[in-house]
Amino acid sequence: MASSDTPTHEETLSFEPSRSEGWMQERAEKLRGQIRTLFGTCHDMSARMNLVDSVQHLGINHLFQEEIEDALTSIHGSEFRSSSLYEVALRFRLLREHGFWVSPDAFNKFKGDDGKFRNDITNDPKGLLSLYNAAHLLIHGEPELEEAISFARKHLELMSQDSVLNPPLAEQVKRALSLPLPRTSKRVETICYMSEYEREAGNIPILLELAKLDFNLLQHIHLEELKAISEWWKDLCGYMELSYVRDRVIEAYTWSYMSFYEESFAWTRMFLAKIIVLTTVMDDTYDTHATIEESRLLNTAIQRWDKSATSILPEYLKKYYNKLLTNFEEFEDQVTDNEKYQVSYTKQEFQKQSTYYLQEAEWSNQKHKPSFKDQVAMSTKSSAVHLMCVASMVGWGNAMATEAFEWTACGNDAVIACAKIGRFMNDIAGFKRGKNKGDAASSVECYMNENGVTSDVAFAKIDSLVEDEWRTTNQSRLEHRTLLPIVQRVVNQTVSMALFYDDRKDAYTFGTILTEIIKSLFVRPAPI
């Protein structure tokens, strides 16, 4: 088995929390009651917005979903006359994040007669950061928000270079310039913000205390799950004996966790992580090891999905195939009768994934150079994002489960945007890394070949396409507000693409890139 670059297996298996779980739960419940009261008694609009923002930043919004919805509904329906750039941008970001329409005209009060932003706001770094983050929730056809991003970025970069910003604002600006807040993994941001919040003016101590307790309680659950899935993987890879396969169980769990960290989604989190691992084994087989004849046989067996098909496979793939079938049988046994069709549909998506991998292997074998358009169409499918999004809707066990599954399974614009963002970012990282033997031509190569341009020109084009898909992602919140809890899970998947592939890197293949983040999420408790 190809060794993992993430040295956290032993650490995650040995760590024990320092505080008793019972004490933390009792204290957290008391704080939740106090914060619910705070929501009910906070009537000033500015204070309510800051309360919602702090709760979200600190990662405890899952405990106050009704209170946040009530607060934002009230804020959206109330007249707002603030002349503070920070507050206007904060309102814009909070409402758009939650699917409420807010016009970009909200920022006109900060522009001069020429339609440009006034210079006097360049002395307001907190306001500029708020504007910069808010404007990244732009949708198609909003050039005024593109201008806001450029304006805010220019002046924030100048302030950073001149070292005129004080902590924690300096760190927050640095993070945002690297990756704006709407594209940042919420759990990663929570780790950073917990250490910064007590230095914020007007901070509310009980929010931070609850955030740390909740983080540690959830971390204990996640650690137990990591132990369980590590044992599952150890048994699986020991049985399969496939030395060429990447050992990425920690990264797979982390990817799933980025969409579902809440306790109530424990089964879905583990299911999705296992689907990612099983897909990785299939991907590595097609990409790095199997001959084209063996690839065709593997796909034939996966389409048949029957133990009798084992006989057609080369010897080294028979154990993987048997484990694949066995795992899906176990998944089906673990869900309710009403959810079994969801596992069945996930299996069908897995079968489609095999077909897409085979098509790319055929292209590679034939040395076929598809057009850029054809390559994007195929690689969007082969990205496995549709499979991951479908798997992420299995086992919810609530009233929205059927609606969630059907909306995701149809392959809507949000899912396609997620797939394209992931594929484009992965292709750029892969181009810099170099190809595996079975890799088909990437979008970077196809664009270069078709247009006779350098890799830098191709990167610029693909970056612009990524930006287009972020606009589609933002639009999905506004267009499907009634399905917002579901849409947000797809958005979380999209955001995780930036965690794994931003800055021209591939943190899924090269796990050391994520080592510190993984330790902070699963090994190091928040200090209490």
C-alpha positions as CSV (number, residue, x, y, z in Angstrom):
1,M,0.0,0.0,0.0
2,A,1.4,3.4,-1.0
3,S,2.3,5.1,2.3
4,S,0.4,8.2,3.5
5,D,2.2,11.6,3.7
6,T,0.0,12.5,6.6
7,P,1.7,11.4,9.9
8,T,-1.5,11.5,12.0
9,H,-2.6,7.8,12.1
10,E,-0.8,7.0,15.4
11,E,-1.5,10.4,16.9
12,T,-5.3,10.2,16.3
13,L,-5.4,6.7,17.7
14,S,-3.6,7.7,21.0
15,F,-5.0,11.1,21.8
16,E,-7.4,11.4,24.8
17,P,-9.4,14.6,25.7
18,S,-8.2,16.4,28.9
19,R,-11.6,17.4,30.2
20,S,-14.4,15.0,31.2
21,E,-17.1,14.8,28.5
22,G,-19.9,15.0,31.1
23,W,-18.6,18.2,32.5
24,M,-18.2,19.8,29.1
25,Q,-21.7,18.7,28.0
26,E,-23.3,20.1,31.2
27,R,-21.5,23.4,30.9
28,A,-22.2,23.7,27.1
29,E,-25.9,23.2,27.7
30,K,-26.0,26.0,30.3
31,L,-24.2,28.3,27.9
32,R,-26.6,27.5,25.0
33,G,-29.5,28.6,27.2
34,Q,-27.8,31.9,27.9
35,I,-27.0,32.5,24.3
36,R,-30.6,31.7,23.2
37,T,-31.7,34.4,25.7
38,L,-29.1,36.8,24.2
39,F,-30.7,36.3,20.7
40,G,-34.1,37.0,22.2
41,T,-33.1,40.2,23.9
42,C,-30.8,41.6,21.3
43,H,-32.9,44.1,19.3
44,D,-30.3,46.5,17.9
45,M,-29.7,45.6,14.3
46,S,-25.9,46.2,14.4
47,A,-25.6,44.1,17.6
48,R,-27.7,41.3,16.1
49,M,-25.6,41.2,12.9
50,N,-22.4,41.0,14.9
51,L,-23.9,38.3,17.1
52,V,-24.9,36.1,14.1
53,D,-21.5,36.7,12.5
54,S,-19.6,35.8,15.7
55,V,-21.7,32.6,16.2
56,Q,-21.0,31.6,12.6
57,H,-17.3,32.4,12.8
58,L,-16.9,30.5,16.0
59,G,-18.5,27.4,14.5
60,I,-21.5,27.1,16.8
61,N,-24.2,28.2,14.3
62,H,-25.4,24.6,14.1
63,L,-26.6,25.0,17.7
64,F,-28.7,28.1,16.9
65,Q,-30.2,27.6,13.4
66,E,-33.7,28.8,14.3
67,E,-32.4,31.9,16.1
68,I,-30.1,32.8,13.2
69,E,-32.9,32.3,10.7
70,D,-35.3,34.5,12.8
71,A,-32.6,37.2,13.2
72,L,-31.7,37.3,9.5
73,T,-35.4,37.3,8.4
74,S,-35.9,40.3,10.7
75,I,-32.8,42.1,9.4
76,H,-33.8,41.5,5.8
77,G,-37.2,42.9,6.4
78,S,-36.1,46.0,8.4
79,E,-35.0,49.4,7.1
80,F,-31.3,49.8,7.3
81,R,-29.7,53.3,7.1
82,S,-26.2,52.7,8.5
83,S,-23.3,54.8,7.0
84,S,-20.7,52.3,8.2
85,L,-19.0,50.4,5.4
86,Y,-18.3,47.5,7.7
87,E,-22.0,47.2,8.7
88,V,-23.4,47.6,5.2
89,A,-21.0,44.9,3.9
90,L,-21.6,42.6,6.9
91,R,-25.4,42.8,6.3
92,F,-24.9,42.1,2.6
93,R,-22.7,39.1,3.3
94,L,-24.8,37.5,6.0
95,L,-28.0,37.9,4.0
96,R,-26.6,36.6,0.7
97,E,-25.0,33.6,2.5
98,H,-28.4,32.7,3.7
99,G,-30.2,33.1,0.4
100,F,-31.7,36.5,0.9
101,W,-31.5,38.9,-2.1
102,V,-29.6,42.1,-1.5
103,S,-28.8,44.5,-4.3
104,P,-25.2,45.7,-5.0
105,D,-26.8,49.2,-4.9
106,A,-26.3,48.9,-1.1
107,F,-22.7,50.1,-1.7
108,N,-23.6,53.1,-3.8
109,K,-23.5,55.4,-0.8
110,F,-19.7,54.8,-0.7
111,K,-19.2,56.0,-4.3
112,G,-18.7,59.4,-5.7
113,D,-20.5,61.1,-8.6
114,D,-18.2,59.3,-11.0
115,G,-19.5,55.9,-9.8
116,K,-16.2,55.0,-8.3
117,F,-15.5,54.2,-4.6
118,R,-14.5,57.2,-2.6
119,N,-11.0,57.5,-1.3
120,D,-12.1,58.3,2.2
121,I,-13.0,54.7,2.8
122,T,-9.4,53.6,2.1
123,N,-8.6,54.5,5.7
124,D,-11.1,52.0,7.0
125,P,-9.4,48.6,6.9
126,K,-12.1,46.7,8.8
127,G,-14.7,48.1,6.4
128,L,-12.6,47.2,3.4
129,L,-12.1,43.7,4.6
130,S,-15.9,43.4,5.2
131,L,-16.5,44.8,1.6
132,Y,-13.9,42.4,0.1
133,N,-15.5,39.3,1.7
134,A,-19.0,40.4,1.0
135,A,-18.3,41.2,-2.7
136,H,-17.1,37.6,-3.2
137,L,-20.8,36.5,-3.0
138,L,-21.4,38.1,-6.4
139,I,-23.5,36.4,-9.0
140,H,-23.4,36.6,-12.8
141,G,-23.8,40.1,-14.2
142,E,-22.6,42.1,-11.2
143,P,-19.6,44.1,-12.5
144,E,-20.0,46.6,-9.6
145,L,-19.0,43.8,-7.2
146,E,-16.0,42.9,-9.3
147,E,-15.0,46.5,-9.0
148,A,-15.5,46.3,-5.2
149,I,-13.2,43.3,-5.0
150,S,-10.4,45.0,-7.0
151,F,-10.7,48.2,-5.0
152,A,-10.7,46.5,-1.6
153,R,-8.0,44.1,-2.5
154,K,-5.7,46.9,-3.8
155,H,-5.9,48.9,-0.6
156,L,-5.8,45.9,1.7
157,E,-2.6,44.7,0.0
158,L,-1.0,48.1,0.4
159,M,-1.9,48.1,4.1
160,S,-0.5,44.6,4.5
161,Q,2.7,45.5,2.8
162,D,3.2,48.6,5.0
163,S,2.4,46.6,8.1
164,V,0.0,49.2,9.4
165,L,-2.6,46.7,10.6
166,N,-2.9,45.5,14.1
167,P,-3.8,42.0,15.2
168,P,-6.1,40.2,14.9
169,L,-7.2,42.3,11.8
170,A,-3.8,41.8,10.2
171,E,-4.1,38.0,10.3
172,Q,-7.7,38.2,9.1
173,V,-6.7,40.3,6.1
174,K,-3.8,38.0,5.3
175,R,-6.1,35.0,5.3
176,A,-8.8,36.8,3.2
177,L,-6.3,37.9,0.6
178,S,-5.2,34.3,0.2
179,L,-8.7,32.9,0.3
180,P,-11.8,35.1,0.8
181,L,-14.1,34.2,3.7
182,P,-17.0,32.8,1.6
183,R,-14.5,30.3,0.0
184,T,-12.9,29.3,3.3
185,S,-13.7,26.1,5.1
186,K,-15.8,27.1,8.1
187,R,-14.1,24.6,10.4
188,V,-10.6,25.8,9.5
189,E,-11.7,29.5,10.0
190,T,-13.1,28.5,13.4
191,I,-9.7,27.3,14.5
192,C,-8.2,30.6,13.6
193,Y,-11.0,32.7,14.9
194,M,-11.2,31.1,18.4
195,S,-7.7,32.4,19.1
196,E,-8.6,35.9,17.8
197,Y,-12.1,36.5,19.1
198,E,-11.1,37.6,22.6
199,R,-9.1,40.4,21.1
200,E,-12.1,41.7,19.1
201,A,-13.7,44.8,20.4
202,G,-17.1,44.0,22.0
203,N,-16.5,40.3,22.2
204,I,-19.0,38.2,24.2
205,P,-17.1,35.8,26.5
206,I,-19.8,33.1,26.7
207,L,-19.7,32.7,22.9
208,L,-16.0,31.8,22.9
209,E,-16.4,29.5,25.9
210,L,-19.2,27.6,24.2
211,A,-17.3,27.5,20.9
212,K,-14.3,25.8,22.7
213,L,-16.5,23.4,24.6
214,D,-18.5,22.5,21.4
215,F,-15.3,22.1,19.4
216,N,-13.8,19.7,21.9
217,L,-16.9,17.7,22.3
218,L,-17.2,17.2,18.6
219,Q,-13.5,16.6,18.3
220,H,-13.9,13.6,20.6
221,I,-16.6,12.2,18.4
222,H,-14.5,12.8,15.3
223,L,-11.5,11.2,16.9
224,E,-13.5,8.0,17.6
225,E,-14.7,8.0,14.0
226,L,-11.1,8.4,12.7
227,K,-10.1,5.4,14.8
228,A,-13.0,3.4,13.4
229,I,-12.4,4.3,9.7
230,S,-8.6,3.8,10.1
231,E,-9.3,0.3,11.3
232,W,-11.7,-0.2,8.4
233,W,-9.1,0.9,6.0
234,K,-6.4,-1.2,7.6
235,D,-8.5,-4.3,7.2
236,L,-9.5,-3.3,3.7
237,C,-6.0,-2.6,2.3
238,G,-4.6,-5.6,4.1
239,Y,-7.1,-7.8,2.4
240,M,-6.8,-6.2,-1.1
241,E,-3.0,-6.2,-1.2
242,L,-2.8,-3.4,-3.8
243,S,0.6,-1.7,-3.3
244,Y,-0.1,1.1,-5.8
245,V,-3.1,2.6,-4.1
246,R,-2.8,5.9,-2.2
247,D,-3.3,5.6,1.5
248,R,-5.7,8.6,1.9
249,V,-8.2,7.5,4.5
250,I,-7.4,10.5,6.8
251,E,-7.8,12.9,3.9
252,A,-11.0,11.2,2.7
253,Y,-12.5,11.6,6.2
254,T,-11.4,15.2,6.4
255,W,-13.0,15.9,3.0
256,S,-16.3,14.4,4.3
257,Y,-15.9,16.3,7.6
258,M,-15.7,19.6,5.7
259,S,-19.3,19.0,4.6
260,F,-20.6,17.4,7.8
261,Y,-19.0,18.0,11.1
262,E,-22.2,18.0,13.2
263,E,-22.9,15.1,15.5
264,S,-26.3,14.3,13.9
265,F,-24.6,13.5,10.6
266,A,-22.2,10.9,11.9
267,W,-23.4,8.1,9.7
268,T,-23.4,10.2,6.5
269,R,-20.0,11.5,7.3
270,M,-18.6,8.0,7.6
271,F,-20.5,6.8,4.5
272,L,-19.2,9.6,2.4
273,A,-15.6,9.1,3.6
274,K,-15.8,5.4,2.7
275,I,-17.2,6.2,-0.7
276,I,-14.3,8.6,-1.3
277,V,-11.8,5.8,-0.3
278,L,-13.4,3.2,-2.5
279,T,-13.5,5.6,-5.4
280,T,-9.8,6.5,-4.9
281,V,-8.9,2.8,-5.2
282,M,-10.8,2.6,-8.4
283,D,-9.2,5.8,-9.7
284,D,-5.7,4.7,-8.9
285,T,-6.3,1.4,-10.6
286,Y,-7.4,3.0,-13.8
287,D,-4.8,5.8,-13.6
288,T,-1.6,4.2,-12.5
289,H,-1.7,0.4,-12.7
290,A,-4.2,-1.4,-14.9
291,T,-3.6,-2.1,-18.6
292,I,-6.4,-1.0,-20.9
293,E,-7.6,-4.6,-21.2
294,E,-7.7,-4.9,-17.4
295,S,-9.5,-1.6,-17.2
296,R,-12.2,-2.8,-19.6
297,L,-12.7,-6.0,-17.5
298,L,-12.9,-4.0,-14.3
299,N,-15.6,-1.8,-15.7
300,T,-17.5,-4.8,-17.1
301,A,-17.5,-6.4,-13.7
302,I,-18.6,-3.1,-12.0
303,Q,-21.5,-2.7,-14.4
304,R,-22.6,-6.3,-13.8
305,W,-22.3,-5.8,-10.0
306,D,-22.6,-9.5,-9.2
307,K,-20.2,-11.9,-7.4
308,S,-20.2,-14.1,-10.5
309,A,-18.4,-11.3,-12.4
310,T,-15.3,-11.9,-10.1
311,S,-14.1,-14.7,-12.4
312,I,-13.5,-12.3,-15.4
313,L,-11.1,-10.1,-13.4
314,P,-7.4,-10.3,-13.2
315,E,-6.3,-12.0,-9.9
316,Y,-5.1,-8.8,-8.2
317,L,-8.5,-7.1,-8.6
318,K,-10.7,-9.9,-7.4
319,K,-10.4,-9.0,-3.7
320,Y,-11.1,-5.3,-4.3
321,Y,-14.2,-6.2,-6.3
322,N,-15.5,-8.5,-3.6
323,K,-14.9,-5.8,-0.9
324,L,-16.7,-3.2,-3.0
325,L,-19.8,-5.4,-3.3
326,T,-19.6,-6.3,0.4
327,N,-19.3,-2.7,1.6
328,F,-22.4,-1.6,-0.4
329,E,-24.3,-4.5,1.0
330,E,-23.3,-3.3,4.5
331,F,-24.3,0.3,3.7
332,E,-27.8,-0.9,2.6
333,D,-28.2,-2.9,5.8
334,Q,-27.3,0.2,7.9
335,V,-30.1,2.5,6.6
336,T,-33.8,2.4,7.0
337,D,-36.1,0.8,4.4
338,N,-37.0,4.3,3.1
339,E,-33.4,5.1,2.5
340,K,-32.3,1.9,0.7
341,Y,-33.0,3.4,-2.7
342,Q,-30.5,6.2,-1.9
343,V,-27.7,3.6,-1.4
344,S,-28.9,1.9,-4.6
345,Y,-28.7,5.2,-6.5
346,T,-25.2,5.9,-5.0
347,K,-24.2,2.5,-6.4
348,Q,-25.4,3.5,-9.8
349,E,-23.4,6.7,-9.6
350,F,-20.3,4.6,-8.7
351,Q,-20.9,2.5,-11.8
352,K,-21.1,5.6,-13.9
353,Q,-17.9,6.8,-12.3
354,S,-16.2,3.6,-13.5
355,T,-17.4,4.3,-17.0
356,Y,-16.0,7.8,-16.9
357,Y,-12.6,6.5,-15.7
358,L,-12.6,3.9,-18.4
359,Q,-13.3,6.5,-21.1
360,E,-10.4,8.6,-19.9
361,A,-8.2,5.5,-19.9
362,E,-9.3,4.8,-23.5
363,W,-8.4,8.4,-24.5
364,S,-5.0,8.0,-22.9
365,N,-4.4,4.6,-24.5
366,Q,-5.3,6.0,-28.0
367,K,-3.3,9.2,-27.3
368,H,-6.4,11.0,-28.1
369,K,-6.4,14.8,-27.8
370,P,-10.0,15.9,-27.2
371,S,-11.1,19.4,-27.8
372,F,-11.2,21.7,-24.7
373,K,-15.0,21.6,-24.7
374,D,-15.1,17.8,-24.9
375,Q,-12.4,17.5,-22.2
376,V,-14.2,19.8,-19.8
377,A,-17.5,17.8,-20.4
378,M,-15.8,14.5,-19.6
379,S,-13.6,15.6,-16.7
380,T,-16.5,17.3,-15.0
381,K,-18.2,13.9,-14.9
382,S,-15.0,12.0,-14.0
383,S,-14.3,14.4,-11.1
384,A,-16.5,12.2,-8.9
385,V,-18.2,15.2,-7.5
386,H,-21.7,14.1,-8.5
387,L,-21.0,10.8,-6.8
388,M,-19.8,12.6,-3.7
389,C,-22.7,15.0,-3.6
390,V,-25.2,12.1,-4.0
391,A,-23.5,10.1,-1.3
392,S,-23.6,13.2,1.0
393,M,-27.4,13.2,0.9
394,V,-27.8,9.5,2.1
395,G,-28.9,8.7,5.6
396,W,-30.2,12.1,6.7
397,G,-33.2,10.5,8.3
398,N,-35.4,13.6,8.4
399,A,-38.2,15.3,6.6
400,M,-35.9,16.9,4.0
401,A,-34.1,13.7,3.2
402,T,-36.1,12.8,0.1
403,E,-36.2,16.3,-1.2
404,A,-32.4,16.7,-0.6
405,F,-31.6,13.5,-2.4
406,E,-33.7,14.2,-5.4
407,W,-32.4,17.8,-5.8
408,T,-28.8,16.6,-5.7
409,A,-29.3,13.5,-7.8
410,C,-30.6,15.5,-10.7
411,G,-27.2,17.1,-11.3
412,N,-28.2,20.8,-10.8
413,D,-26.1,23.8,-11.6
414,A,-24.6,23.9,-8.1
415,V,-23.3,20.4,-8.3
416,I,-21.9,21.0,-11.8
417,A,-20.2,24.2,-10.6
418,C,-18.7,22.2,-7.7
419,A,-17.4,19.6,-10.2
420,K,-15.9,22.2,-12.5
421,I,-14.2,24.1,-9.8
422,G,-12.7,21.0,-8.4
423,R,-11.6,19.6,-11.7
424,F,-10.1,22.9,-13.0
425,M,-8.2,23.5,-9.7
426,N,-7.0,19.8,-9.7
427,D,-5.9,20.0,-13.3
428,I,-3.7,23.1,-12.7
429,A,-2.2,21.4,-9.6
430,G,-1.8,18.2,-11.7
431,F,-0.1,20.0,-14.6
432,K,2.5,21.4,-12.2
433,R,3.0,18.0,-10.5
434,G,3.2,15.9,-13.7
435,K,1.0,13.2,-15.1
436,N,0.4,9.6,-14.1
437,K,0.8,7.0,-16.8
438,G,-3.0,6.6,-17.3
439,D,-4.0,10.2,-17.0
440,A,-5.9,11.6,-20.0
441,A,-5.0,15.1,-21.3
442,S,-6.1,17.7,-18.8
443,S,-8.0,20.9,-19.4
444,V,-4.7,22.8,-19.2
445,E,-3.1,20.7,-21.9
446,C,-6.2,20.8,-24.1
447,Y,-6.5,24.5,-23.9
448,M,-2.8,24.9,-24.7
449,N,-2.9,22.6,-27.7
450,E,-6.1,24.0,-29.1
451,N,-5.1,27.7,-28.8
452,G,-1.3,27.4,-29.2
453,V,-0.6,29.2,-25.9
454,T,1.6,28.8,-22.9
455,S,0.6,27.2,-19.6
456,D,0.4,30.6,-17.9
457,V,-2.2,31.8,-20.5
458,A,-4.1,28.5,-20.0
459,F,-4.0,29.0,-16.2
460,A,-5.4,32.5,-16.6
461,K,-8.3,31.2,-18.8
462,I,-9.1,28.4,-16.4
463,D,-8.9,30.7,-13.4
464,S,-11.5,32.9,-15.1
465,L,-13.8,29.8,-15.6
466,V,-13.4,29.0,-11.9
467,E,-14.6,32.5,-11.1
468,D,-17.6,32.0,-13.3
469,E,-18.5,28.8,-11.4
470,W,-18.2,30.5,-8.1
471,R,-20.8,33.0,-9.3
472,T,-23.1,30.0,-10.2
473,T,-22.5,28.6,-6.7
474,N,-23.5,31.9,-5.1
475,Q,-26.5,32.1,-7.3
476,S,-27.7,28.7,-6.2
477,R,-28.3,30.0,-2.6
478,L,-30.6,32.7,-3.9
479,E,-32.4,30.5,-6.4
480,H,-33.1,27.6,-4.0
481,R,-33.5,29.3,-0.7
482,T,-36.3,26.9,0.4
483,L,-33.6,24.1,0.1
484,L,-30.9,26.1,1.7
485,P,-29.8,23.4,4.2
486,I,-29.2,21.1,1.3
487,V,-27.7,23.7,-1.0
488,Q,-25.2,24.6,1.8
489,R,-23.9,21.0,1.9
490,V,-23.1,21.3,-1.8
491,V,-21.5,24.7,-1.2
492,N,-19.4,23.1,1.6
493,Q,-18.2,20.5,-1.0
494,T,-17.2,23.3,-3.3
495,V,-15.4,25.2,-0.6
496,S,-13.5,22.0,0.3
497,M,-12.1,22.1,-3.3
498,A,-10.3,25.3,-2.4
499,L,-8.9,23.7,0.8
500,F,-7.5,20.7,-1.2
501,Y,-6.5,22.4,-4.5
502,D,-6.0,26.2,-3.9
503,D,-2.6,27.8,-4.6
504,R,-1.8,25.3,-7.4
505,K,-1.4,22.4,-4.9
506,D,-2.9,18.9,-4.6
507,A,-3.3,18.3,-0.9
508,Y,-5.3,15.1,-1.4
509,T,-2.4,13.4,-3.2
510,F,0.3,15.1,-1.0
511,G,-1.1,14.9,2.5
512,T,1.7,16.7,4.2
513,I,0.2,20.0,3.0
514,L,-2.7,19.4,5.3
515,T,-0.8,18.0,8.3
516,E,-1.1,21.0,10.6
517,I,-4.8,21.6,9.7
518,I,-5.6,17.9,10.4
519,K,-3.8,18.0,13.7
520,S,-5.7,21.2,14.7
521,L,-9.0,19.7,13.7
522,F,-8.7,16.2,15.2
523,V,-5.8,16.1,17.7
524,R,-5.3,19.4,19.5
525,P,-8.2,20.4,21.7
526,A,-9.2,24.1,22.1
527,P,-7.6,25.4,25.4
528,I,-10.3,25.9,28.0
